[in-house]
Amino acid sequence: ESLQLFWKSAWFCSDRTTKQTFIALKNSRTNQQRQQSTEDEEEQFYARHETPAPAILMRWRDSCRDMLCNLYAYATIAPNTMAKIKGFLTNNGLSGGVVEVGAGTGYVAEIFSRSGLSVKAWDIA
C-alpha cells in the first residue's frame, strides 16, 4: 500500500529525487571501493548489501525494516561469521552446542540450528 502511494505521487519524477538518486549511486560506488580496500569482512558484508536509493525511499525502506527487526532480530549472522563461530567452538572443544540467552522469537537460534549446531534458546518473555 505505501509503495502504491509513492508511485501515485510521482515522487520519482521530481528533480530532488533524481539528484538524490545520483548521490546514492555515487555513494554506492564509494562503498564498493571501501569494500575492496578493507580486509574487515563485516565492513565488506555491509558495503555489499546497501542498496542505493533516494533519501525518501531509504527512510521508507528503513521504517519497514524496523518492524521486521523487532519481529525477527536487529542483526543476523553472516555465513562466514557462522563458519568462524563453528570453528572456534570445535577448536576449543565446545562443539556440543550453544545456549542463546534472551532468544526472543528464536530467529538467531534457528540460524545456528540450520548451520548444524545444537541450540538451546531461552527467553523469559
Z-matrix of the N, CA and C atoms (Angstrom, degrees):
N
C 1 1.447
C 2 1.533 1 111.15
N 3 1.332 2 117.47 1 -47.65
C 4 1.463 3 118.30 2 -178.56
C 5 1.522 4 111.49 3 -67.04
N 6 1.332 5 118.11 4 -31.54
C 7 1.462 6 120.50 5 176.89
C 8 1.529 7 110.30 6 -66.09
N 9 1.328 8 117.47 7 -36.90
C 10 1.465 9 120.50 8 176.66
C 11 1.530 10 111.02 9 -63.87
N 12 1.333 11 116.62 10 -37.96
C 13 1.465 12 119.90 11 177.26
C 14 1.520 13 110.38 12 -62.98
N 15 1.330 14 116.84 13 -43.38
C 16 1.460 15 120.45 14 176.56
C 17 1.525 16 110.13 15 -57.76
N 18 1.322 17 115.64 16 -47.84
C 19 1.457 18 120.86 17 -176.06
C 20 1.531 19 111.25 18 -63.66
N 21 1.331 20 117.40 19 -47.80
C 22 1.468 21 121.80 20 -177.99
C 23 1.518 22 112.17 21 -65.36
N 24 1.333 23 117.68 22 -28.02
C 25 1.461 24 120.34 23 -179.53
C 26 1.523 25 112.29 24 -76.73
N 27 1.327 26 117.07 25 -10.20
C 28 1.474 27 123.32 26 -178.96
C 29 1.527 28 111.93 27 60.13
N 30 1.306 29 116.97 28 28.78
C 31 1.468 30 122.10 29 179.61
C 32 1.521 31 111.62 30 -56.05
N 33 1.326 32 116.61 31 -29.93
C 34 1.462 33 121.25 32 -176.33
C 35 1.528 34 112.55 33 -72.45
N 36 1.339 35 117.49 34 -12.82
C 37 1.467 36 121.41 35 -179.07
C 38 1.529 37 112.61 36 -92.84
N 39 1.312 38 118.25 37 -7.67
C 40 1.464 39 119.67 38 -175.31
C 41 1.532 40 111.20 39 -75.40
N 42 1.320 41 115.36 40 152.51
C 43 1.469 42 120.93 41 177.57
C 44 1.528 43 110.61 42 -61.05
N 45 1.323 44 115.94 43 -37.99
C 46 1.460 45 120.51 44 -179.07
C 47 1.531 46 110.29 45 -62.44
N 48 1.312 47 116.67 46 -44.80
C 49 1.462 48 120.80 47 -179.99
C 50 1.527 49 110.87 48 -66.01
N 51 1.315 50 116.82 49 -39.92
C 52 1.472 51 120.69 50 177.82
C 53 1.518 52 109.97 51 -60.94
N 54 1.326 53 116.62 52 -45.95
C 55 1.467 54 121.12 53 179.03
C 56 1.532 55 110.29 54 -61.29
N 57 1.332 56 117.19 55 -44.83
C 58 1.465 57 121.13 56 179.77
C 59 1.525 58 111.39 57 -63.94
N 60 1.325 59 116.73 58 -34.29
C 61 1.471 60 120.62 59 177.87
C 62 1.521 61 110.07 60 -64.23
N 63 1.339 62 117.17 61 -45.88
C 64 1.464 63 120.16 62 179.06
C 65 1.524 64 111.30 63 -63.63
N 66 1.329 65 117.29 64 -38.58
C 67 1.471 66 120.88 65 177.14
C 68 1.524 67 109.90 66 -64.09
N 69 1.333 68 116.72 67 -43.32
C 70 1.467 69 120.75 68 179.61
C 71 1.527 70 111.01 69 -62.92
N 72 1.325 71 117.08 70 -40.94
C 73 1.466 72 120.24 71 178.56
C 74 1.518 73 111.04 72 -65.93
N 75 1.330 74 117.21 73 -40.11
C 76 1.466 75 121.12 74 176.91
C 77 1.530 76 110.05 75 -62.56
N 78 1.339 77 116.15 76 -44.90
C 79 1.466 78 120.53 77 178.10
C 80 1.520 79 111.39 78 -62.97
N 81 1.332 80 116.47 79 -34.05
C 82 1.456 81 120.79 80 178.00
C 83 1.524 82 110.42 81 -63.24
N 84 1.321 83 116.44 82 -42.36
C 85 1.472 84 119.96 83 177.54
C 86 1.525 85 110.34 84 -63.50
N 87 1.346 86 116.29 85 -38.94
C 88 1.465 87 120.30 86 177.42
C 89 1.521 88 109.93 87 -63.23
N 90 1.350 89 116.78 88 -41.12
C 91 1.468 90 120.54 89 177.37
C 92 1.519 91 110.98 90 -62.74
N 93 1.331 92 117.61 91 -39.06
C 94 1.464 93 120.61 92 178.87
C 95 1.524 94 110.56 93 -65.92
N 96 1.333 95 116.87 94 -39.07
C 97 1.463 96 120.20 95 177.29
C 98 1.523 97 109.89 96 -66.19
N 99 1.345 98 116.62 97 -40.98
C 100 1.462 99 121.09 98 178.12
C 101 1.525 100 109.88 99 -62.97
N 102 1.328 101 115.89 100 -39.04
C 103 1.467 102 120.89 101 178.93
C 104 1.525 103 110.28 102 -61.03
N 105 1.321 104 116.80 103 -41.76
C 106 1.457 105 120.93 104 -178.57
C 107 1.519 106 112.02 105 -72.97
N 108 1.342 107 117.71 106 -26.22
C 109 1.459 108 120.67 107 -175.07
C 110 1.529 109 113.23 108 -91.32
N 111 1.306 110 118.49 109 -8.51
C 112 1.462 111 120.30 110 -177.99
C 113 1.523 112 110.99 111 -109.58
N 114 1.315 113 115.03 112 148.58
C 115 1.458 114 119.74 113 175.82
C 116 1.526 115 111.31 114 -98.13
N 117 1.328 116 116.80 115 -5.53
C 118 1.455 117 122.22 116 179.73
C 119 1.531 118 109.19 117 -70.79
N 120 1.314 119 117.30 118 110.48
C 121 1.467 120 121.61 119 -174.94
C 122 1.522 121 112.36 120 -62.53
N 123 1.326 122 116.75 121 -36.16
C 124 1.467 123 119.27 122 -179.73
C 125 1.525 124 110.15 123 -66.74
N 126 1.329 125 117.54 124 -42.40
C 127 1.462 126 121.70 125 177.23
C 128 1.522 127 110.30 126 -61.66
N 129 1.325 128 117.44 127 -40.80
C 130 1.461 129 121.55 128 178.17
C 131 1.524 130 110.64 129 -63.16
N 132 1.338 131 116.54 130 -41.43
C 133 1.464 132 121.48 131 -179.57
C 134 1.527 133 110.54 132 -59.15
N 135 1.343 134 117.19 133 -49.32
C 136 1.459 135 120.14 134 -177.83
C 137 1.526 136 112.06 135 -70.25
N 138 1.323 137 117.84 136 -34.97
C 139 1.467 138 120.48 137 177.50
C 140 1.526 139 110.37 138 -63.66
N 141 1.332 140 117.42 139 -36.18
C 142 1.469 141 121.81 140 -179.97
C 143 1.516 142 112.29 141 -70.77
N 144 1.335 143 117.69 142 -28.62
C 145 1.461 144 120.57 143 -170.08
C 146 1.526 145 114.92 144 -103.78
N 147 1.316 146 118.28 145 6.77
C 148 1.462 147 120.03 146 175.89
C 149 1.524 148 108.28 147 -85.45
N 150 1.316 149 116.46 148 124.37
C 151 1.457 150 121.55 149 -178.72
C 152 1.522 151 109.39 150 -94.61
N 153 1.342 152 118.00 151 123.08
C 154 1.464 153 119.26 152 178.83
C 155 1.530 154 110.97 153 -66.30
N 156 1.324 155 115.61 154 136.32
C 157 1.466 156 120.51 155 -179.27
C 158 1.521 157 109.34 156 -161.88
N 159 1.346 158 117.71 157 157.60
C 160 1.461 159 120.58 158 173.45
C 161 1.534 160 110.08 159 -61.08
N 162 1.319 161 115.58 160 154.50
C 163 1.469 162 120.94 161 -175.15
C 164 1.532 163 112.71 162 -55.02
N 165 1.332 164 118.06 163 -43.90
C 166 1.462 165 120.47 164 -178.11
C 167 1.535 166 111.30 165 -62.89
N 168 1.316 167 116.26 166 -38.79
C 169 1.460 168 119.85 167 179.17
C 170 1.526 169 110.91 168 -70.77
N 171 1.333 170 116.73 169 -36.92
C 172 1.471 171 119.68 170 177.56
C 173 1.531 172 110.59 171 -64.02
N 174 1.344 173 116.83 172 -40.66
C 175 1.475 174 119.63 173 178.71
C 176 1.525 175 110.49 174 -63.84
N 177 1.339 176 116.74 175 -42.89
C 178 1.465 177 119.94 176 178.02
C 179 1.519 178 110.07 177 -62.44
N 180 1.338 179 116.71 178 -48.25
C 181 1.462 180 121.91 179 -179.71
C 182 1.532 181 110.65 180 -57.95
N 183 1.329 182 115.97 181 -45.40
C 184 1.460 183 119.71 182 -178.36
C 185 1.525 184 111.92 183 -67.35
N 186 1.350 185 117.36 184 -33.22
C 187 1.471 186 119.05 185 177.75
C 188 1.526 187 110.41 186 -67.74
N 189 1.339 188 116.48 187 -35.53
C 190 1.469 189 120.00 188 176.77
C 191 1.522 190 110.50 189 -68.85
N 192 1.322 191 116.75 190 -37.02
C 193 1.467 192 121.39 191 178.71
C 194 1.522 193 111.25 192 -62.00
N 195 1.352 194 115.84 193 -36.46
C 196 1.461 195 119.30 194 -176.26
C 197 1.522 196 111.08 195 -59.34
N 198 1.333 197 116.85 196 -42.88
C 199 1.460 198 119.85 197 178.78
C 200 1.533 199 110.69 198 -61.86
N 201 1.328 200 116.44 199 -43.78
C 202 1.464 201 119.67 200 179.72
C 203 1.522 202 111.74 201 -68.48
N 204 1.328 203 116.82 202 -35.53
C 205 1.465 204 119.83 203 177.69
C 206 1.524 205 110.65 204 -64.58
N 207 1.324 206 116.36 205 -39.79
C 208 1.468 207 119.31 206 177.33
C 209 1.523 208 110.96 207 -64.14
N 210 1.317 209 116.91 208 -34.27
C 211 1.452 210 120.96 209 -179.08
C 212 1.524 211 112.18 210 -77.31
N 213 1.335 212 116.80 211 -44.58
C 214 1.471 213 120.17 212 -173.69
C 215 1.525 214 113.24 213 -103.22
N 216 1.301 215 118.39 214 -61.12
C 217 1.464 216 121.61 215 -179.47
C 218 1.520 217 108.71 216 179.76
N 219 1.314 218 116.64 217 153.38
C 220 1.458 219 120.22 218 177.34
C 221 1.517 220 111.97 219 -84.20
N 222 1.283 221 116.78 220 -14.27
C 223 1.467 222 120.45 221 178.64
C 224 1.513 223 107.98 222 -144.26
N 225 1.274 224 114.90 223 155.11
C 226 1.453 225 119.57 224 175.05
C 227 1.520 226 107.54 225 -127.21
N 228 1.285 227 116.17 226 171.65
C 229 1.458 228 120.75 227 -175.89
C 230 1.521 229 108.32 228 -107.26
N 231 1.326 230 116.02 229 120.42
C 232 1.459 231 121.38 230 178.45
C 233 1.532 232 108.77 231 -66.69
N 234 1.332 233 117.69 232 148.39
C 235 1.472 234 120.93 233 -178.27
C 236 1.527 235 113.91 234 -54.71
N 237 1.335 236 117.89 235 -39.97
C 238 1.462 237 118.88 236 -179.87
C 239 1.532 238 111.25 237 -69.08
N 240 1.323 239 117.11 238 -30.70
C 241 1.464 240 120.67 239 176.25
C 242 1.522 241 109.93 240 -69.38
N 243 1.321 242 116.98 241 -39.75
C 244 1.468 243 120.77 242 177.56
C 245 1.526 244 109.81 243 -61.21
N 246 1.320 245 117.42 244 -41.42
C 247 1.465 246 120.97 245 178.35
C 248 1.529 247 110.42 246 -62.33
N 249 1.330 248 117.34 247 -39.33
C 250 1.470 249 120.93 248 178.09
C 251 1.535 250 111.12 249 -65.75
N 252 1.330 251 116.16 250 -41.08
C 253 1.470 252 120.09 251 178.86
C 254 1.519 253 109.96 252 -62.47
N 255 1.333 254 116.19 253 -47.54
C 256 1.474 255 119.80 254 179.44
C 257 1.529 256 110.84 255 -61.45
N 258 1.336 257 117.01 256 -41.15
C 259 1.461 258 120.83 257 178.14
C 260 1.515 259 111.94 258 -63.09
N 261 1.335 260 116.76 259 -43.40
C 262 1.465 261 121.04 260 178.36
C 263 1.519 262 111.04 261 -60.62
N 264 1.335 263 116.70 262 -47.22
C 265 1.464 264 120.73 263 -179.89
C 266 1.530 265 110.87 264 -60.86
N 267 1.319 266 116.23 265 -45.49
C 268 1.463 267 120.78 266 -179.21
C 269 1.523 268 111.40 267 -64.20
N 270 1.333 269 116.82 268 -46.35
C 271 1.467 270 121.65 269 -178.46
C 272 1.518 271 113.26 270 -65.25
N 273 1.315 272 117.11 271 -21.53
C 274 1.458 273 120.97 272 -178.57
C 275 1.525 274 112.51 273 -108.57
N 276 1.325 275 116.00 274 17.23
C 277 1.461 276 120.53 275 176.69
C 278 1.512 277 113.91 276 67.05
N 279 1.303 278 117.25 277 27.78
C 280 1.465 279 121.36 278 -177.36
C 281 1.521 280 111.75 279 -115.65
N 282 1.298 281 117.33 280 28.99
C 283 1.459 282 120.55 281 -173.88
C 284 1.529 283 113.36 282 -78.63
N 285 1.326 284 117.87 283 8.30
C 286 1.457 285 120.95 284 -179.89
C 287 1.513 286 113.87 285 -71.41
N 288 1.316 287 117.62 286 -21.68
C 289 1.451 288 119.72 287 178.17
C 290 1.508 289 113.07 288 147.51
N 291 1.325 290 114.58 289 -175.52
C 292 1.456 291 122.65 290 -174.90
C 293 1.514 292 109.03 291 -131.20
N 294 1.340 293 116.21 292 144.14
C 295 1.457 294 121.69 293 171.78
C 296 1.522 295 106.51 294 -113.10
N 297 1.323 296 116.47 295 122.91
C 298 1.460 297 120.46 296 176.18
C 299 1.521 298 108.25 297 -104.21
N 300 1.322 299 115.64 298 115.04
C 301 1.460 300 121.91 299 179.20
C 302 1.524 301 107.61 300 -97.86
N 303 1.333 302 116.19 301 131.77
C 304 1.461 303 120.36 302 -174.95
C 305 1.519 304 109.94 303 79.57
N 306 1.318 305 116.58 304 43.81
C 307 1.461 306 122.52 305 -171.28
C 308 1.524 307 114.44 306 -75.33
N 309 1.299 308 118.12 307 -12.03
C 310 1.473 309 119.53 308 180.00
C 311 1.515 310 110.64 309 57.95
N 312 1.318 311 116.30 310 -124.09
C 313 1.466 312 120.81 311 -178.40
C 314 1.528 313 112.90 312 -80.31
N 315 1.327 314 117.09 313 -6.87
C 316 1.465 315 120.40 314 179.45
C 317 1.512 316 114.30 315 89.72
N 318 1.324 317 116.78 316 12.32
C 319 1.464 318 121.32 317 -177.52
C 320 1.531 319 111.88 318 -59.12
N 321 1.331 320 117.04 319 -50.14
C 322 1.470 321 120.53 320 -179.15
C 323 1.523 322 110.21 321 -68.14
N 324 1.315 323 117.69 322 -37.17
C 325 1.466 324 120.77 323 176.89
C 326 1.531 325 110.61 324 -59.53
N 327 1.314 326 116.98 325 -38.24
C 328 1.461 327 121.06 326 178.03
C 329 1.530 328 111.06 327 -64.54
N 330 1.333 329 116.57 328 -38.62
C 331 1.469 330 120.10 329 177.28
C 332 1.525 331 109.84 330 -62.19
N 333 1.334 332 117.07 331 -44.80
C 334 1.464 333 120.67 332 176.86
C 335 1.525 334 110.67 333 -60.30
N 336 1.309 335 115.90 334 -45.22
C 337 1.463 336 120.85 335 -178.12
C 338 1.532 337 111.74 336 -61.97
N 339 1.323 338 116.53 337 -43.61
C 340 1.468 339 120.42 338 179.90
C 341 1.529 340 112.39 339 -65.57
N 342 1.332 341 115.76 340 -22.44
C 343 1.470 342 118.70 341 178.62
C 344 1.529 343 111.30 342 -83.27
N 345 1.338 344 115.79 343 -3.43
C 346 1.459 345 119.35 344 177.48
C 347 1.519 346 114.81 345 102.59
N 348 1.327 347 117.85 346 2.88
C 349 1.461 348 120.89 347 178.67
C 350 1.526 349 110.42 348 -88.48
N 351 1.308 350 115.43 349 145.93
C 352 1.453 351 120.74 350 173.06
C 353 1.525 352 107.06 351 -78.99
N 354 1.341 353 117.42 352 133.57
C 355 1.464 354 120.42 353 -174.44
C 356 1.516 355 110.77 354 -131.96
N 357 1.312 356 115.87 355 137.93
C 358 1.470 357 123.03 356 168.57
C 359 1.522 358 105.45 357 -117.92
N 360 1.328 359 117.16 358 118.89
C 361 1.467 360 121.96 359 -177.63
C 362 1.517 361 109.47 360 -108.70
N 363 1.343 362 116.17 361 131.28
C 364 1.461 363 121.64 362 -178.65
C 365 1.521 364 110.26 363 -128.71
N 366 1.332 365 115.52 364 139.86
C 367 1.444 366 121.63 365 174.25
C 368 1.525 367 107.85 366 -157.41
N 369 1.325 368 117.14 367 138.83
C 370 1.460 369 120.16 368 -177.40
C 371 1.538 370 112.58 369 -83.96
N 372 1.319 371 116.77 370 -13.55
C 373 1.480 372 119.77 371 -176.81
C 374 1.506 373 111.76 372 -72.99
